[in-house]
Every structure is written in structure tokens, then in C-alpha cells.
Amino acid sequence: MIIKDYIRNNIPISDLENVYVVADFDRTITQGNSKTSWSILASSSLVPKSYVEDRQKLYDYYRPIEVDSSIDYEVKSNLMKEWFQRHIELFIKYQINESIFEDAAKNLRIMSFRPGAKEFIDFLHENNIPLIIISAGIGNFVESFFKFNNCYYDNIFISSNKIIFKNSIAVGVEENIIHSLNKNEVSLPENIKKQVKSRENVILFGDQISDLRMVDKTKHKNVFTVGFIANDDVEYIEDMNENFDIVCNSNDSYSDIRRIIFG
């Protein structure tokens, strides 16, 4: 774990009523080697093989673009929106039934918490600290994951791509598409804004540089950022070390992070 020196001078945070948490989900709350919420459905035996093949073609084309730091931000953002829209169109094309989503959700054991993450979420709940999940994943599975693990608490708000159904058939996504590069555009409901309005300290968790856009640092007294290393690419690691206040690898635990931040 790498901790910037200036961060050490501002933690631990003792005033728990003056803090809230914003976090990515896939491979931030979950293990770095877990299935993502987008790939859960492809693991189901109930979806057509052609859906799985088409989905893989999209991944093979767009994923290298997502991780290429040399591509202009606006260009990449538009391509990420295009990727997600085309994937959602596959749900519609193959008339994916809501029951398939429900069945796939039962298989969420192929997703697992990072070490100490469940206990960290329990800690936030016990201390009435709001947890805002902003995920480019599929909201149906994100919500099901918390329910499956008995920790979908009333202090948790999830903003993600929730698939909607008509006559039990997928027809689109609720509200706007959230992808890896537009999380700064997510609008929180008024009741959530009221909960966090007076809280000056924010702790942000993510596994990509783009996750830093989830919070506007200029609007808060302190924003402490925690990044999880997701791959071994040297340039990626250097960027993470430069941009996040605390950088963790796969062996670091949320329990250690909690002790550092909250004492």
C-alpha cells in the first residue's frame, strides 16, 4: 500500500458525521479477479450462444479503447457510450427475459468482496455514513449483490445502469447510460444530496483514473482518494500512484484502509 505523505497529516478522520463515501463497484468493491456485473449474464446457460458471441465481439473491440490512455477523452467517452448502448441493444435483440436476469443473480457467488470490504460496509452502516455507489456496471446485479450478501443497507445509494423490462422483456436502461468516463455527469437525487450536503469530507474508491471524476474536489473541504491496482501495466501503475492518495494492491484489505482513515 502506498500512502502520500500529505494524506498522513489529515487522517485519521474522527468526525464520522462529517464524512461520506463514493465508490465504484466492479473490481473496487469486488475482487480484482471477480466477474464484472456486465459479464454475469454471459455466464448463464439460459442466454443464446449468439448473444455471448456478439457480446464478446463488442468487448474485444471496445475494451482496448477503454484502457488506451493516448486516446482523446471526448473521443473515448463517446465510444464508451456507443459500446454500452450496443450491448444494451443486444438485450433487446435477443429479447432477454427478466427471469434470466433473476436466475443469473442467483449465481452471484462468482463475484466476491475484496478483503475486508463487507466489514467496511457494515462499519459505514453502523456509523450512519452514506455510501454512494456510482457504477458503470449493470445496476440490477449490483443491487442483487448487496442483497445476496445481506448488506443492502438504508445508507447505501446505487447509481448504475439498471435494465428495465416491459412484459418481462428487456427494453432499455433506466435514465442515462453510465459508462467508465461519464461518472462526473451522474445526478444524485435530492434526498441523497441533502444527506451529504453538510458533510465536508469525502472518501473515494476506484480502480481506474476515470473514477476520480465521481467527485468534484473543488466542492469539498477534503477528498481522500483510494485506488486499487487492476493490472500490471507499468504506465497504468504509474498513473494510479500519481493520481490517488492511497494506492492498494490485491493483497491490501479494506480493514487496513479503515484503520488508516478512521483510526
N, C-alpha and C positions, 0 to 999 in steps of 0.2 A: 504494500500500500504506500502510495506517495502522497504526502500532505504538504501543501505550500506553507512556507513559514508565516506569512501574514495571516493565514487562517488560524494558526495556533493561538494567535493573540486575541482572537474574537470568539473562541469557543473554550469551554462548553457553554451552551445556552441554558440558563437556569429558569428563565421566564417562559414556561410552557404555554401560557395564554397568549403569547406574542409571536407564535410561530405556526406555519403550516407547511405541508409537503406537497410538491408537484413531482409526479414520476411518470416515466414511460413504463410500458408493461412488458412486451416481449423482450426477453433476454436482459431485462433490467430487474423486474420483479421475479421473473422466472430465470432458470439456469441458462447459461450461455449456450448449452447444447440441447436445450429443450426444443420441441417443435414449436413453431410460431402459431399464433391463432389463425393465420391465413392457410397454414399447411395442415391443420387439423382435419378439415373436410376431405382433403385428398387421401387421408389415411383410412377413410370409411370404405367399407366394401359395398356400400349402397349407392355410391355415386357412379355414373357411367365412366368407363375407361377412357372414353374420348374427352371427357371433362378433365381428367387427370393429365392427359397428354397435352391438351390445349393450355392448361394452366402452367405446365412445365415449360412450354414454349415461351409463354409470356415472361416467366421468371428468368429463363436463360437469356432473353433479350434485354430486359429492363434492369435486372439486378446489377450487372456490371456498370450500368449508367449510374445507378444509385450510389455506388461506392467510389466512383471516379471523381476525385476532388478537383480535377482540371476543368470540368465542365461548368460553364456559367450557371450561377444559381437560378436565375429565372428560367433558363432553358431546361435545366434539370427538374425544377419544380413542375413545369408544365408536362414534362414527360412522366413524372411520377403520378400526376393526376390522371394522365392518359392510361398508365398501367393499371391503376386501381379501377378506373372506370371500365376498362376492357375485361378485367377479372370479374367485376360485378355483372357485366353483360353475359358472362359465361353462366352464372347462376340462373339468369333469365332464359338464356338459350336452351339450357338443359332442364329447365323447369324444376330446379332443385326444391324438393318439398321440405316444409318446416320440420317434419318428422325426422328427416335425415340430419338436420342440424341438432335436433334433440338427441338423436342416437349418438352422433359424433361427440356431443358434450359429455356423454357418459364415459367417453374414452379419454378424458382429460388427465388421466394419470400419466400420459406420455408427456405432460407438461409438469414441471416441478419448480418449487420455490428455490431461489438462491439461498444458501445457508443463512439462517437467522432472519430471513425476510418475513416469515409468518409471525415470529415473535415480535419483530419490529412493528408490524401492522397491528398486532394486539396491543403493543405499548402505545401507539398513536390513539387507538380507540379508548384505552383506559384513561388517557390523559386529555381526551376530547380535542385532539389535534387533527384538523381537517387533512384528508389525503385526497388529492385531485389526481386522477389517472388520465393522462392525455395519450391515447394510443392510436397509432396508425393501423392497428390490427382490427379484427372483427369483434365488435362490441358484444355480440351475443355470447361468444366464447370467453371473453374477458370477464363478463358478469358471471357466467356459469362457473368459471374457475374459482372465483371468490366464494360463491355459494357452495360449491363442491367441497371447499376447504373450511367451511363454516366460519368465514371471516368477512362476509359482505355486510359490514357494519354501517350504522347510520352516519358515521363521519366520512364515509367514502363516496366520492362522486366520480363517475366514469364518463369521459367524453371519448367516443370511439366510433367506428363505422358499424352502426347497428343495422343489420339487414332486416328489411320489413317484408311482410308477406300479405298476399291477398288470396283468399280461398286456399290458404296453406301453401301457396307457391311464391317463391322469391320474386319480388318485382322491383327491387332497388334498395337504396340505402337511406336511412333516416337523416334528414338535413344534409349538410355538405360533406363531401368526401374529405377525410383526414388522411394525409399521407406524411411521409417522413420529413418533408420540407415545409409544410404549411401549419405547423402546430402553433405558431405565433398568431394565427388568424382565428383560433378557436375562441368562441364567445361563451363565457360562463353564464349560467342562469343567474337571475338577480338574487335568489335566495343563497346561492353559493358565494356570490360577490359580497353579500352582507356579512357572511360568516368570516371571511378573510380580510375584509376591508381594514380593520383596525390592527391586523397582525403585521408587524413590520419586518419580521424575519422569514425568509423562505429557504427551504432546503429542496434542491432539485436533483433528481436522479435520472440518469440516462446512459445509453451505450453508444450514442453517436453524437458528433459535433452538432448536428442539426437539432438535437434535443434541447440545446441551450436556448433555443428560440421559444421554448414553452413559457418563459418568464422574461418580462422586460425589467432589466436590472435598474433602470432609471426611475422606476416607480416604487422601489422598496429600499428600506434602510440597509438591509443586508440580504444578499442572496448567496448561499453556500451551495456549491455545485459538486456532485459526486458522480464520477463516470466509471463505468465498467468496461474493461478491455474486452473486445469481442473477437478480435483476430490478431494474428501475428505480424501483420504488415507493418514494417518499420515506420513508414510515413504516417500511418494511422495512429500508431502508438505515440509518436512524437506530437502529433496534433492533440491527442487526448491529454497528454501530460502538460501541454502548453495552455490548454483552454479550460480544464477542470481544476477545481481547488483540491479535491481529493480524487485519486485515481486508484481503482481496485482491480485486482486480477481475479481469476476464477476461484482462488483459494481464500480470498478475503470474505469475511462474514458481515452481514448486517448488524450482528451483535457487536462487533468491533466498531463499526461506524457509529452505532448508537452511543457507545461509551465515549467515543471521541467527541461527538457533537453535543450530547446531553450530560455527559459526566457520570 
